[in-house]
Amino acid sequence: MSATTKKSKEDYIVDYISSLSTIEEAMEPYKDQRRDLRKQYNDNGWLTAQDIRTAVKAFRLMKQEVDFDELRETYRTLRGNVGPELEE
């Protein structure tokens, strides 16, 4: 393709998939480390699978800079519409 030839949408899709594949391959060792970390904490009895899921959810919320007071109020409001109020 010469410098003056315009790429088609299909060309961009192929380029995108190629780049995405490269990134996914580069990420794989980190995914393995994350799995190993989870397994280590579970195998040693430090945290249960549920504890780990909860910690990951908290981590994701912290990354998003969620206002926890607002989240709590929203949760209580929603919970009140479908079940008993939460205790303090």
Secondary structure, 3 states (H helix, E strand, C coil): CCCCCCCCHHHHHHHHHHHHHHHHHHHHHHHHHHHHHHHHHHHCCCCCHHHHHHHHHHHHHHHCCCCHHHHHHHHHHHHHHHCCCCCC
